[in-house]
Amino acid sequence: FEEHDFGVQCVAISHDDRLMVSVGVKDDGKMFVWDLATGKICAMINVNAQGVSVNAVAFGGFFKDIKRRPTTDYQFVTVGDQNVCVWRLNPFKGTLEKHVIKQGRVFNTVTFSQDYEHVFAGTTSGDLSRFRMKNESFEVSLQVCKVGVGALDVGRDSQ
């Protein structure tokens, strides 16, 4: 990750192993999407300039259209201090679009459901929140502990 000047906060690999997103620490502020076949950068953005913080990132399959059919664009989510960002990536054009879901929590871990229809995010205060991807909205939050959720994982079917 020679492109990051101050270190890497988090990394995620796409479901098809074609892409990787790396997010730099706060002082770095850079987010890159890498093509793993070529090692080249296919998209980049300064997240600090976007007004969002990033503590964790997760890929979530292909972006779905209004009828919930997969498109050729990828989707991933970043979570941070009082925000959840849904990102839509067109790797062929190198474009990134974001939708911010403002929340009054500090999120430090994130994962997608197996069908990519929900996002689960853990907070430093011990909450587990669920978001629906269909309308990119908050659904529910549960207090699961008092000291913070450090990691999340959703079981995957073996094929």
Stockholm file with secondary structure:
# STOCKHOLM 1.0

chainA/1-159         FEEHDFGVQCVAISHDDRLMVSVGVKDDGKMFVWDLATGKICAMINVNAQGVSVNAVAFGGFFKDIKRRPTTDYQFVTVGDQNVCVWRLNPFKGTLEKHVIKQGRVFNTVTFSQDYEHVFAGTTSGDLSRFRMKNESFEVSLQVCKVGVGALDVGRDSQ
#=GR chainA/1-159 SS CTTCSSCEEEEEECTTSSEEEEEECTTTCEEEEEETTTCCEEEEEETTTTTCCCSEEEEEEEEECTTSCEEEEEEEEEEEEEEEEEEEEETTTTEEEEEEEEEEEEEEEEEECTTSSEEEEEETTSEEEEEETTTTEEEEEEECCSSCCCCCCCCCCCC
#=GC SS_cons         CTTCSSCEEEEEECTTSSEEEEEECTTTCEEEEEETTTCCEEEEEETTTTTCCCSEEEEEEEEECTTSCEEEEEEEEEEEEEEEEEEEEETTTTEEEEEEEEEEEEEEEEEECTTSSEEEEEETTSEEEEEETTTTEEEEEEECCSSCCCCCCCCCCCC
//
